[in-house]
Amino acid sequence: MANKADELTESLVQVIWIDTFGCPAGWEFREELNPGYTRVKSVGTVMAISDDFVCLAPHVSQPAGDGATQVAGHITVPRRSILEINKLELGRSFTAFSCLAPE
């Protein structure tokens, strides 16, 4: 598993995993409980991976100047909760555009 995990480091992936669901804002009667869980799809760059977890960051800066990479919004998902890990490949099927106002 370690070799396959090493191959995913720095890759763009989709992780499908199970998370808890619930925790209402106030008290409720036992008869009103609706236990369950939710299936989550998370997409990001694999920042760290082990037999116990996968750490994803959806926002990764491009190193400039001193080459220091920054990440934002990272999430660490326990392996026991993961159903699938799908490596994503960027193709030519998207259109690049700029959010900058025209000059």
N, C-alpha and C positions, 0 to 999 in steps of 0.2 A: 504494500500500500504506500510506503514511503516514496518509491520512485514515481508512482502515479501522482501522488500529492505534490512532489517537486515539480512535475510538469504543469500543474495548475497555478503555481505561484506566479503572480503578475498577469494572469489571464483574466479576461472578462468572462464571467460566468453568471448563470441563473441558478439559484439554489431554491429548491422547493422544500419547505419544512413545516412542521407542526408546531403551533404555539398555543399558549393558554388563551382562554376566552372567558370573559365574565367580569367580575369585580364591579358590580353596580354601585351607583353613587350612595345609596342608603341601605337601610335594613329592608329585608323582605321575608315573607313567610316561607317556611320550608316547602310547602305545597306549590309555591310559585317558582321554585328553582328550576332552571333549564340548563343542566350541565352540558358542557361540550368543549370543543376546541376548534381552532381555525387553521386552515391550510394557507401558508404565506408563500409568495414568490418574491424573492429579493434578487436584484441584479447589481453587480459591482465587480471591482477588480479584487482578486484574491491577494490580500496583504500578508496573511500568515495562514498556515494550514498544518494540522497535526492529526493524529488518530482520534483526538478528543474534540476538536473544533475546527471551524472554518471562519476566518475573519475577512469580511468584505468591506470595501470602501466604495461608495457610489461616486465620490468626487475625489479625483487625484490630480494634483497640479502638475504641470509640465516644468521640469527643472529649468531654471534660468539663472544666469550669473554664477552663484556659488553651487548650483546643482542640488540644492536641498528640496526634496519632494515633500509636499504637504498633502494631507488627506482630511476630508470632512465627512461626518455622518457615518462613521464606521459602525459595523455591527458584528458581533461574534455569536455564531450559531453552534450550539452543541451538536456533535455528530449524531448523537442518539435521536435528535429531533429531525434530522435530514432524511428526506425521502429520495431526492434526486439532486445531482449536480450536473448541469449541462454547460459545456464550454461553448461560448458564443464566438462566432467568426464574423468580422465586419466584411460586408461585401460591397458591391457597387450599386446596391438597390436603394440607396438613400440619397436625398438631395441636400447638399450643403447650402446653408443660407446664413446671412449675417443679421444680427439683431440691432446693429448700429443704424442710426438714422442716415439716410442718404445726404451727401454733401450738397 
